[in-house]
């Protein structure tokens, strides 16, 4: 199932972004937050996804990393070409993800 990022938009809250995407034909939105952490005396930017993002991408960390990088680039003011297809969920991954399983 194809994963396509439609948009990344800043919210009214500082350092929070709305990630809009299609997973197959289904539309999804995730709230992403940019935080600054200090590691070994160096400040680094970390992007965190909301709980729904974590649950959705827990079995496909490769796609999650691509999305974190895109939001990080957007946060730093870099150009992010959208919409863009970033990969696929395998049939096995789809069956594991709760928002796509039948109840």
N, C-alpha and C positions, 0 to 999 in steps of 0.2 A: 504494500500500500504506500503510495507516494506521499512524501511530506514536503509541503511548500510553505515558505514564510511569505505572508502577504504584506505585513507592515510591522514596524517597531515605532511606537509613539510614546513621547514623554507624558507622564500624568501630571496632575496638579501638585503632587508631592515630589520634593526634590529627590533625585537619584532613583526614581521608580519609573518603570517602563511597561507598557502594554504590548505584549508580543501576540500578534494575530497570525494564525496559520490555518492551513488545511491539512488534515490527515485523511487521505483518500478524498471523499466528498464532504466530510464533516468539518465544520468550522470550529476552531478552538481558540481561546484566549488565555494567556498566562501572565501573571504579574511578576516582573523581574525586578530585583533590587541590586543596585551597585553599592557596595560597602568598601571601606578602606580598612585593611588590617595591617598590623605591623609584625613582620617576621624577621628575626635576626637584625632588628634595628632599622629595617627597610620597610617603607610603606608600599603596599601593593593593593591594587583594586581587585575585588572579588565580586563576581556576579552570582546572585542566588536566585533560584526560581521558587515560586510558591509551592505549596504542598501538592497541588494538582499536577504541576510540571514534574515534580519529583516522581510521583506515582506513574505518570504517563511514560516517562523516559527511563524508568529504573532498569528496564531490560535492554535499553539501547543507549549506552553511554556515549557511543560515537556520535550519534545525532545530538545528544545533550551538549557535548563539548562544542560542536559546531554552532549551536544556538547561543551558548554562553559567549563564544568568541564574537559572534555577530552583535550581540547586545553590548559587549565591551567596546567594540569599535564604534558603535553608534554613540555610546556614552562619552567617548573621547572626541567626538565630533568628526570622525572619519566617515567617508562616503561608504554607504552600504547599499548595494544594488538590490532593489526589490521590485517585484516579487522574484523569488528564487527557489528552485527545488534543491533540497539539501540531502535527499536520500530516501530510503524506503524502510518500512517496517516489514519484517518477514511474517509469514503466516503464523509461525510459532510465537513471535512477539505479540502479534495482534491478539491471539487467544489469551495471553497472560495479562494484557492491559485491561484494567477493570472497566474503563469507559466504553470499551468495544465488546465486552462479553455479554452474552444473553443472560437475562435473569430468569 
